[in-house]
Amino acid sequence: MDERWAIAPEEDGGAVLVALHPDGQPAGEIVREPDLVAAVASRPQVTRWVWRSSAEIYPRLLANGVRVERCYDLENSEGLLLGHEGRLGEPRSAAAAWARLTGAPVPPDPPLRGVVPGEQSSLFEVTAEPVPFEALLRVYADQLRRHQLAEYPDRMRLLTASESSGMLIAAEMDRAGLPWSADAHRQLLTELLGDRFGGTGEPRRLTELADEVSAAFGRRVRPDLPADVLKAFKQAGYQLKSTRRWELETIDHPAVAPLVEYKKLYRIYTANGWSWLHDWVHDGRFRPGFVPGGTVSGRWITNGGGGLQIPKVIRRAVVADPGWRLVVADASQLEPRILAAISRDPALMEVASDPGDLYKAVSDQAFSGDRAQAKIAVLGAIYGQTSGDGLKNLAMLRKRFPLAVAYVDDAARAGEEGRLVRTWLGRTSPPTGHPLDEATLEGPPAEDLPTDARKARAWGRFTRNFVVQGSAADWALLMLAALRQSLTGMKAELVFFQHDEVIIHCPADETPAVTNAIQSASNTAGTLTFGQTPTNFAFTTATVDNYADAK
């Protein structure tokens, strides 16, 4: 039985709540209780809590040992519904939704406060504008109505439900924290960078490399200042556009080797050095603040600490507790498998039904066994490499997998024409002109096209990838929800997620069950998201003491 209750916190620590009918209308009298945590804990029969924001309530429940099975996050769902309606970017707060419903002026969303290092709140914290409880109930009922107006109502309901679940999982992961050995991290930094002068200054190895760079130029050069480096190379007779490694390694100069090494170590020093360790690792845990749906495609981000950019060498500091293990699971070649499922291309689904190497299978069918060329072709189709060799590769793919290529071609054409595209569950692309960062729209040069045509082509590349990457994010939400449910009753904890990788921290004797739960969750998510297809969403798993050993 699906028993739903709406709840809202009160300033005195209490709560106001009411049971709900399936249509969102109250199913009884509104109740006020003196303690929000007790109000939730005393109703274990509730299968879904409807609340304004998970960030507002769930960390408080977790801090008191109370977990909930499901929730419906009004503000997160408002953002998804606005996007589906072509209004992405409009205020998504409950106050804004209530204002739109009543015809009042719509307030801007409140400013977000980032995670403070060491805190255990996993979501953006906000200073919310007060909204009466009865108004929240009306907003919820209206959102249920708007789901019915979606292109595929059942899919849209699944999307908002799964992303609400993602909000719970993010808070739980941040509460648990990623196991992190501060001692191993310090030892690693000393091995890589050497001791710090005076205990707090620049590390010895960086100073040595900086001296080598300067010696190669015959004068003092600051390797941490790109402008200074470019000026030195220009004086030496080399005109470079950047200090990127690939460009540096195209020239023959004695400064290149120490400069490349300096840049690599300097990045570690500034991004994951001693200061980072002091700020972000506490009590043996790293808590970056996971944010579900932090990008327009639905991919997660973190709200601090560079949680999704942990360098491979730094992963040596991610160490399981004594007697515990890390089960690291990586979805194998996920995006091509997603394309098979959403395009319903029979030939590509047949290839993707095998949990083995998809690119090898594609190469056997379309590229005379050349796996490297097949991989470039498949990723080129998804990411928009449609000129030069990419165009030839695309033609070969189109001949063997016509529906798959047509699916992304149609999405690209829609973007170029200013139309919206959607993921499988209904997450919708931004309207043309939405401010995306340059890296998102970066692609092959097209100097021969007018400015407007170049912009349209760039947006088409974005929408081509959006339907695949976004549908992968849809699947990942349902995979995480199924995995969370499978881990119920175990000591195992979900502690990390990014795109197509999860880490579970568990007692050593639970590792077989956890490994089985991961693949089972993947299979369940594939069916729930895309229906019955032969596509296999295989995971590669590794059980390790140290995260670096998983790759």
N, C-alpha and C positions, 0 to 999 in steps of 0.2 A: 504494500500500500504506500502510495506517495503522499506523505503528510508534510505539508508546507506551513511554515510559520514565518511571518515578517517580524523583524526586531530592530530596534534602534536604541543606542545608548542615551542615557541622560547625564547631565552634568554632575549629579551627585553620586555617580557610579551605578545607578540603577538602570532599568531598561523598561521600555514600553514594547509590547508584543501582542500579536494576534494570530490565530489560525486562519488559513486562507483556503478558499475554494479553488478549484483548478483554473477558473477564469480570473483569479487574482483578487476577487472580492472577499471581504472579511467573512469568516465562517463562524464568528462568535463575537463576544464582547472584547474590546481592547483591554489588556491587562497591564498593570504597572507593578513591577517587582523591585525590591531594594538593591538587588545585586545582579548585574548582567551575567556574570560567570555562572552563578547559581541558577539563573533562569534557563540558561542553555543546558547546563549539566543535568538539570532535573527533568529534561525532556528528551531522553535518548531515543524515543520513538520517532522524532522528527527526522525525516529523510532529506529535507532541503530547507536551509535557512535563507530567507530573502533579506538582504540588507543593503544599505546604501553603498558601502565600500568595505572590501576585505581589509584594507589597510587600517580602517577605523576600528575594527572589532577583533579580527582574528589573532593578531599578535598578543592581545590581552588575554584571549582564551588560552592560547598555547602557553603563555607564561604561567598560567594556573593549571596546566595539565589537562586542558579540555580540547579535544579534537572533534571536528564535525565531519560527517560523511560527505555532504554536498552543500553548496551554497549557490545563490544567484546574486551576482554582484551588479547592482543597478547601474552604477556609473560606468563600469567596464562595458556592460551590454549597451548602454546608451551610445558609447563611442562606436561600437560595431554597427549598430543600427543606423546611426548617422552616416557612416561610411557607405553602407548599402544603399542609402537614399541619395548618394552623391554629394554629401554634405560634410565630408571629412574635414576636420579642422575647426568646426563649430564647437563652442563650449559643450562639454559632456557631463558636467556636474549635475547632481540631482536638482540643485537650485535652477540651473539652466533648463533642464528638462521640464521642470514645473512651470517655469516662466513661459516656455514655448507652448505648453499645454493650455495655459490660461490667457495667452496673449499679452503677457506683461513684458517689459524690457528684459532682455536676456543678459544676465551678468556674465562677465568673463570667468573662466576657470581660475580658481585660486592658485597662487604660486606654489610650486613644488619645492620641498626641502629635501636635499639629498641625504643619503645615509651618512651618519657620522661614524667614522671608524670605531669599531668595538661595540656598536649598538646592535641589537638583534631584531630590529624591524626591517623586514625584507623588501617592503614596498615603499614607493614614494610617499612621504608624509605630507599632508595637506592641512591647511587651515580652512575648514569647510564652512560655507555660509549656512546658517541654520535653515532647516526645512521642516515644517510640521510633519508629524508621523502620518497623518491622514493624507498629506500631499505625496509622501513616498508611496503610499498604497495606490494612489491614483496614477502615479507615474508607472508603477509596475504593471497595473492593469492595461495601461495604454501601450506599454512595450509589448505585452503579449499580443495585443491587437496588431501592432506593427510587424510582428513576426509573421503574421498571416498574410501580410501584403508583400513579403519577400518573394523573390523569383522562385525559390524552392523553400517553402516554410519549414519543412522538417529539417532540412540541412541547416538553416539559419538557427533554429532552436538548438541543434546539436553544437553549433559553433559557440553560441553564447554560454551554453551549459559547460562545454569543455574548457573555455577560457576562464570561466568562473572557477572551475576546478583547478586550473593552472594557478590562479591567485592563491588558493589554499596551499598548493604544492610549493610555490615559491616561498611563502611564509614559513612552511615547515622545513624546507631546506635551509633557509637562513637561520632558523632556530637551532637546527642540528649543527650546521657549519661543516666546512670541508676540513678533515683532519690535516693538521699542518705542524711539522716539527720545526720549531724556531731554532733549535740547536743545529739540525741538519742544514737549515737555510743559512745560518751564520757561517758554518764550515764551508759551504758551497761558495759563498761570497768571498771568503778569504782565499779559497783555492783559485777562483777565477780572477779576482781583482787585487789580491794582496791586502796587506794591512793598510789602514787609513792613517795618514800622517796626523799626529796629534790625537788620534782616536776618533776624530770627527771630520777630518779634511778629505780631499780627493784621494782615492786609493792609489797605492804605489804603482800598480800595473798601468793605470791610465796615465799617470805622470810619465812613466817610462815611454809609453807609446807616443805621447804628445811630443816628447823630446825627439824621438825618432822621426816623426813627421817634420818637425822644424829643421832637424839636421838635413833631411832629404831636400828641403827647399833652400837651405842656406840662410834662413832667417826665422825669426819667431813667428809661428802660425798657430792659431787657435783651432784645433780640429773639431771642437764642439760648436764652432760658428761657420755655417755653410758659406756665408758671404766671404769670409776670410780665406777659406779653402779654395773657392772658385777664383778669387783674385790671385792667389798664389799660383794656381795652375795656369791662369791666363798669362801671368808674367813668365812662366816657364814654357809658354808656347802651346798650351792646350786650351781650347775653347770648349768648356763643358756647360751643359744646361743645368745640371744638378749634381749632387754628391751621392746619388743612389749607387748602390754597389755595382749593378750591372753596367752602368755607364763608366764608373771608375775603372772597371776591369777591362775596358776596351782600349786603354792606353798603357804605354810602357813607361812607368816612372817609379823611382824608388820610394816615393811617398805612398803609393797605392796600398801596398800590403799592410804597413802599420796603421794607415788610416782606416782601412776596412775593419781591421781587428779592433781599433779604438771605437769605431761606431757601434760594433756589435756589443762590446763590453759596456760602453757608455749607456746604451739602451737598457741593459740589465741594471746598471747602477742607478739610473734615474727612475726606472719603472718598477723594479722589484728589489731595490737595494735595502740598506739598513733602515732608512727612514720609513720605507714602505712596510717593512717587517714590524717596526715599532707601532705604526699606525693601524695596521690591518689584522694582525694575528694576535689573538688574545685567548688565553686558556687552551692553547693547542688547536684553535679553530680559526678559519678564514671565512668571514661572512660578507660577501660583496654586495648583497642586496639585489636579488633576482627580480626582474621586471618582465612578466609575460607580455607578449605583444608589443614590445618596446619599439619595434620598427613597423613601417606601414605594411610589410609583408607578413607580419605576425611573428617574426623571429624574436627570441628573447634577448634582452640586454641585461647588463648589471648596472647598478647605480653607484658604483665606486670600486676602486681597487683594481681595475682592469681584470675583472674576474673571468672574462672570456678570452683573454689574451695571455694566458700563462705560458711563458716560453718553455720549450721542451726541457731545457737544462734545469730550470727552476722547479719542474715537476718532481725532481728528486726530493724536494722538501715535503711533498704530499705523501705522508706516511700513515698507514693504518695503525690504530691502537694495538697494544699487545693482545694477542689472541684473536684479533679481528683481521679482516681482509678487505681489500678494495676490489669490487667486481666492476670492471670498466667495459662498457658495451658500446660498440660503434656500429651504426646502421650502414650496411655495406652498399655503396653506390646508390644512395637513397634517391637522388633527384631523377635519374633515368628511370628508376622503378616507379616513382610517382608519375612521371610522364606516361608510362605504359598504362597505369591505372586510370588516369583522367582522360586520356585520349581514346581509350578502348581499342587501341590498335592491336589486332589479333597477333600479328607477327612479333611485335615488341612485347606483348604480354607473355607470349610463349617463351621468348628469351628470358624475360624477367621472372618466370616461374621457377627457374633454377637458382638456388641460393649461391651458386658459384660465381665466377668472374663474368659479369655482364658484358664488359667491354670485349673480352675474348670471344664470347658468343656472337656479338655483333660483328666483330672482325671476320669471323668464319662465314657469316652470311653475306656481308656486303663489302668487305675490304681485303679479300684474299688472305685472311689470316693476320693482317697487320694490326695488332692490338693498339699500338700507339696512335695510328691514324684513326681507328675507330673511336678511341676516347676523345681525341680532338674534335671529331665530327659530332659526336653526341653532345659534348659540352658546348660546342659551337652553336648547335641548334638551340640549346636552352638559353645560352647567354648572348646570342646574337652575332656571332662571327659569320657574317653572310657575304663577305667580299673576298676576293682573291682565292686562295686555296679553300677557304671556308665555304665559298659558293659551290665549288666542285664537290666538296665533301657532303654538303647539304643535298645536292642533286642525287648523290649515291644513296644517301639515307632515305630521301623521298621515294626513290624507286622501290626500296625494300620495306620501308615503314611509312606508307603514305599518310595514314591517319594521325600518327604521332607528329610528323612534321607539319601537317596542315593545322594541327591544334595550336602549336606555338606561332606559326605564320599568321593565323587568324588573330591571335592575341596581339601580335606586333602590329598588324594592320589596324586593329581597333585603336591601339595607342596612338599611332600616327594620325589617325582621323579624329582624335580627341574624344573617343568613346571610352567608357569604363569597362574594365574586365574584372572577373571575380575568380577567387579560388574555388575549389570544389564545394566547400561548405558555405561560401558566400561572403568571405572577407573581400572587400572591394578596393580596387586601386584608387589612389588619389585622382581628383580631376586634373586635367591638363593645366600646367602652370603652378601646381602645388610645389612649394619649396622643398626640393630634395637636394641633398649634398651632391657636389660635383662627381664624387667617386661613384655614386649610384648611377649616374647618367653617362659615365665615361665609356667610350667605345672607340672603334676604329676611326681614324680621321676621315672627314668627308669635305675637304676644302673646296671641292668642285660644286658643292651644293649651296644655294642661298641660305642665309641664316635661319629663316623659318623652317626650311626643309631639313636643315641639320638638327634643329630642335625637335622636329617631329620624328626624325629617324632615331634620335636618342631616346625619346619617350617610348617609341615602339620597341626598342631593345629592352627598356625597363619593363613594359607590360608583358613582353615575351617571357621574360624570366619570372615576373610576378606570379603568373598563374601556376608555375611549377614550384617555385620556392615557397609561395604562400600556401599551396596545397600540402607541401611537405610539413609546414608549420601546423596546418590543420591536423594532419596525421599524428604529429608529435604530441599535440595536446591530448589526444585520445589514448596514445600509447602511455603517456605519463599517468593519466587517470587510471587506466587498467593496471599499470604496474603498482601504483599506490594501493589500489584495492587488493592486489595479490600479496602485497607485503604485510597486510593487516595480520596481526597475531605474531609476527616475527619481531626480533630485535633490530633487524635490518633497517637502515635509514637511507632514503634518497638524499644525496648531499651535493650533487652537481648535475647540471644539464646545459648543453649548448648545441643547438641545431640538430645534430644527429648522434650525439654522444651523451650517455648517462653514466654516473658513478654511484654505486651503492656501497655503503660502508656496513659491514655485517660481521657477526661472529664467524670464525672459520668453519664451524659445522653447518652453517646456513648457506654456504656458497653454492652447493648443488641446487638447492631449492630456489635461490635467487636467480641463478643462471636460467633455469627453466621458466621462472616467472617473467623474465625479460622477453624471451622469445614468444611466450604465450601472449604477453601484452602486445607485442608487435603484431601478431596474427589477429588478435581481437581488434586492434585499432584499424588494421587494413580492411576488415569486414565492415566495421561500424562506419568508417569514413567513406569507403568507395563501393560498398556492397560486395557481392561475390565476384571476385576476379581471380584468375590464376596467378596474379602477381605475388611474388614472395618477398616480403620485407625482412630480409635476413639480418641478423645481428652477429657480429664477431665479438666474442667476449674473452676477457683475460682476467684471471684472478691473481692479484699481485699484492705484495706488501707496500709497494712504492709505485706511484702513478707513472713515473718515467719508464718503468719496466713494461708498461702495457702496450707501448707502440714500437 
